């Protein structure tokens, strides 16, 4: 038997269990989809480029993206209070 380094065997060999595709995959395992912001086509959430219009998809990279305004303001107030306390302790 000849073992190809790419994992293929001779054409008349029986398939091994590791060579069969997973039959347990559902549509849920395929990934979530979102609408392309340029053309509106449904694309996978982790895609970098839309396969329909070819535009690159923008994903929020800011840690504050998607947070409500009150959460951001509360975090900034807490950060400022911590700085003031540290400055007061240093004197």
N, C-alpha and C positions, 0 to 999 in steps of 0.2 A: 504494500500500500504506500502510495506517495503522499506525503504531507506537505502541502503548499504553505509557505510562511504566512500567507494572508488568511489562512483558515479554510481554504477550499480543498476538497479532496477530488479524486477522479470522478468523472461524471456518472459512472455506473455503480459507485459505492452507495450503500444505504446511508441515510441521514442519521446523524447522532442526535441525542436529545438536545445538546447545546446548539445545534444548527437549526432547530425549529423556531419559528417566531413565537413570541409570547401571545397566547390566545386569551389571556386574562385582561388585556387592556380594554378599558371602556372608553367611551367618549369623554368622561371626566378626566381620565389620565392624559388626554391629548393636550390639555392646557386651557387656560382661560383666554377669551378673546376680548378685545376692546375695539372701538371704532377708530379708524385712522382720522387724525385731526385735519388732514388735507382733503381726502376724497370720501371719507365715511365708510370705507370698506372694513369688514371685520378682519382683524389680524391678530395673531397670537400676542399675548401680553409681553412676552420676552423678546419679541422681534425688534431688530434695529432699523429695518427698512420695510416699507409697505410693498408687498409683492404686486399690487395693482398699479399704483401711481409712481412708485419708485422713490418717493420722498422719505427722508430719514425721520423716524419717529422720535419725539421728544419725551423723555422720561424725567420726572422730577428728581433732582439729585440733592436738593436742599433738605436738611433735617427738619426744617420748619414747614415744608410743603405738605399741604393737606391738614394742617393743624388749625383749629379754630383761633380766632383773634384773641379771645380771652386767655387761651392757654399760652400764647406767645407773650402777651402783656404780663401775665402772672409770672412767667419764667424770667422775664427781664427785671421785674420788680424784685424777685427773689435774688437774682444775681447781684443787683445793685445793693440790696440789703447786706448780702454776704461780704461785698467789698467794703462797705461802710463799717461793718463790725470788725473786719480784719485791720482796717486802718486805725480804728479806735483802740484795738488791743495792742497795736504796735507802738503807740505813744506812751 
